[in-house]
Amino acid sequence: MTKLSQTLINLWIFLLIFVRVLLVFFYGNDGSKMVVDFLGYLVLMFVIYRSHGFLYMLILLSNPILLWPNGFMPMMVVACVHLALIQKRIAEKIIFIVLGALAFLYSGVIEISIQKDIGIINSINDFRGGLIEIGQPLIAKILHNKIQYVPVVLGQAISYLSPGFLFITGDNNVGSISFAIPPMLNIYLYFVATGLLKIRWNKYGIAVLVYTVILGLRRFPQTEDGVYLLSIPISMIVKNTFLELKTKQRLVLNILIIVNLILLTIFTINLGQQ
Amino acid sequence: MNTNSYIINRYHLIWMGVIVVLAAILRLTWLSRYPVSLNVDEVAIGYDAFSILKSGKDMHGKSWPTVFESLGDYKPGLYIYLVAFSELVFGVNEVAVRIPSAIAGIFTVLVLFFLISELTNNQRLAVISSLVLALSPWHIRMSRGATEANLALFLLISGYWLTLRAIRFRSKFNFGVFFLALSTYAYHSEKVIAPLLYFSTIWIFYKSAHKTKEWITWTIVFLVLLVPFFKTLDSRNQSRLSAKTINKDVEIQMVTSRADGNKVIVNTLLTANTITKRYFEYFDFGYVLNKGLNLTNSSNLDLGWFYWLELPFLLYGVGLILKNKEAIFIDKERAQSALSWLVLSPIPASITMDSYHPFRLLSMVVVYVFVIAIGIDKFIDLAKARRYLTFKAIFLVYFISFAYFVDYFMIQYPKDKSHWQFDPSKEVALTALKNQERFDKIVIDPNFGKTGPNIVGVPDLYILFYGQITPKIFRESITNNGFGKFEFRKIDWNIEQKNKKTLLIGSTWSLPIDDLRDRIEKEIKFYNGETAYLAVKTD
């Protein structure tokens, strides 16, 4: 890639993200633009990963993620972080980090609000009361304090990584028995499992962990945020594993993914008509 | 595998002795006091055992049943027969009802050592696994209640270990099949897991170099031992089976009835979808770590099936298994067989109703414990020169975690669940029994609750158990609403106050405390100090 084309691509990316952030700032996070945003993002990734751009597009596009609302801004946060990491020049890294921070601030959905949860504060006080009643105020203070936010945050975060949520049920995780839409295509469970098995997920794996902790810091965790934050690094893990398969296996799986893509499109059209 | 591995290193032997004593202390100390009272199922088990002891019949009059009708939930019989024996030794009390589960828990800790040695030939890992299980909040919780699943787990582990051993030695007799078959008489989940585990293990080893003809004899013995179980599948037990299976789930039935098109196909698809969902729920670490034990009413703060501070070891263990399982297990077959345990464990809980059922899933505790132990074992290796410091760090981790468990289990759990799991039915029964000479009639209202009288207790069963009323006397004195002087029905004070020499025991929903202050014989409180029942006399 020449210096000029790299600069042009970067300029185009800056423009795309900047305009989108400005739109959110002035008009709010309108979910109706989701599909357009998503397709814009796909083109972006196709340009960046030219060598495997088509494969990556296919993987991302074949995910049921398209059916989930209001997720462009969290996705932009991830994209900016990702782009900042792959830039060579410091100036461009900084610009992407600033854009990512802007997207983060104005996403309106990713916020650290767990400390406002009155339910946790009440529980801590209640548990303290139990110990004070039996004459153990010191133990009450040692055991039940703000440190109890840690398991809550981690618990919320880890729930996003459950295979049931990502590949099988999505937000219909518990309770409801209606047919569920998972964020990721079922078949990708195989790829992620294989990727984990080979431990070839270093930076994407770390990205997944960081994003889940961010998700855990929310008072009311929103499943769609999790979907968008996690879909990109998980798709990268899938893509990397996919590239390691033999040609014949790849062909079979390509066909399978395209069949899934067609089914998903039919399902989307039906859903739109309803 | 080197057969010498069964000569246990003296160092490991001492450690195992300490761990078993620790397990016994944690499972037997204050057994009658924590959990703070017998729940409905425990009392039903206790009275069925007493009934068997006195008459050879269960509380419904059936002689020596394999499956007990009990409260209509058709309990497997083995645990009840063991309680009958312990009641013979300890008398009819809380300890007698709970001790078979506690002892099974202690032996599970010991047998796990042999099982892990058999799978990995690593005695240090086996010792660590036993220690992790001895301290496991999930296993302690289950061992301290009359939990049939806990007994079944002990039998399952023993059966599995002995089967692996029989395969290794190509033994003619496999005592493991006795334990595996017995586990199906201890708990319903094992009716699914035990045969699947046995046949999958045999299949894994048969297709490898371990081909052995002896397995035909073992399988015949196993199937013969299951004959009484198949015989119990009469129409009444089948009704329990079908009532608990997931396709009878109310929501599935509701959606199916509303659906257009072929209802059979819709029902099948919904059932398959729900089973898949349930299956994967048990791999949601967020729930497993935060809310698995369900000890509190808090939507956020609770305890999970294992300690939070064990999570790094769990993840490290998972990573090690994924990276190089050959380095952990003796051979590929044992690795596959252990993996089959993980895959099979959630099946019974997935095909039945109720999400996150910790009893039906108890066999999975072994998998979690094993993976955590792998993480700890390798972590100690990593430390090398700083091994002493590592031991201190691990000790600190468990000390802090255990402090939380003690607090939740002994302080918060009884207080938070006092309106439901720990209602003072025992005190109601003792009050009624104590006053039966003074009154012509004792009426007990079984309805109670925090926000309204929406929970129905079984005070009759508590009176039968704590009064040690023999089945013969019970059956001879049955009346329309109860037995003997006792009546169990809704109390309406406006009507009841006209009765003479009657003791009324009911919640404040049926007996208004402010109007009856001068008539109150006794105020019975919930564990959290709130008024639960009033014992009120009429003129």
Contacts between the chains, C-beta under 8 A, distances in Angstrom:
chain1	res1	chain2	res2	distance
A	117	B	300	7.1
A	119	B	298	7.2
A	119	B	299	5.9
A	119	B	300	5.6
A	120	B	300	4.9
A	120	B	301	6.7
A	123	B	296	7.4
A	123	B	298	4.0
A	123	B	300	5.9
A	123	B	301	4.5
A	124	B	301	7.2
A	126	B	298	7.4
A	127	B	296	8.0
A	127	B	301	7.0
A	127	B	407	7.5
A	127	B	411	7.9
A	127	B	412	5.5
A	130	B	411	4.8
A	130	B	412	5.5
A	130	B	415	5.3
A	131	B	407	6.9
A	131	B	411	6.1
A	134	B	411	6.7
A	139	B	407	7.5
A	143	B	403	6.6
A	143	B	404	6.3
A	143	B	407	5.6
A	148	B	301	5.9
A	150	B	308	7.7
A	151	B	289	7.1
A	151	B	290	6.0
A	151	B	301	7.6
A	151	B	308	5.0
A	152	B	290	7.1
A	152	B	300	5.2
A	152	B	301	7.0
A	154	B	286	7.8
A	154	B	289	7.5
A	154	B	308	7.2
A	154	B	311	7.6
A	155	B	286	4.4
A	155	B	287	7.5
A	155	B	289	5.8
A	155	B	290	3.6
A	155	B	291	7.7
A	156	B	286	6.3
A	157	B	286	7.2
A	158	B	284	7.7
A	158	B	285	4.5
A	158	B	286	4.1
A	158	B	289	6.9
A	159	B	284	5.7
A	159	B	285	7.7
A	159	B	286	3.1
A	159	B	287	6.7
A	160	B	286	7.7
A	161	B	285	7.4
A	162	B	280	6.8
A	162	B	281	7.9
A	162	B	283	5.9
A	162	B	284	3.7
A	162	B	285	6.7
A	162	B	286	6.6
A	162	B	287	8.0
A	163	B	280	5.6
A	163	B	283	5.8
A	164	B	277	6.4
A	164	B	279	7.9
A	164	B	280	2.9
A	164	B	281	5.8
A	164	B	283	6.5
A	164	B	284	5.9
A	165	B	284	7.1
A	167	B	280	8.0
A	168	B	276	5.6
A	168	B	277	6.3
A	168	B	280	5.1
A	169	B	276	7.8
A	169	B	277	4.9
A	169	B	280	7.0
A	172	B	277	7.3
A	173	B	277	7.4
A	173	B	281	7.3
A	173	B	284	7.3
A	174	B	281	6.9
A	174	B	355	6.2
A	175	B	355	7.4
A	176	B	251	7.6
A	177	B	249	6.8
A	177	B	251	4.6
A	177	B	252	5.6
A	177	B	255	6.4
A	177	B	270	6.0
A	177	B	273	7.2
A	177	B	274	5.1
A	177	B	277	7.9
A	178	B	255	6.7
A	179	B	269	7.7
A	179	B	270	7.7
A	179	B	273	6.0
A	180	B	273	7.1
A	180	B	277	7.0
A	196	B	322	5.7
A	197	B	322	5.1
A	199	B	319	7.2
A	199	B	322	7.0
A	199	B	323	5.8
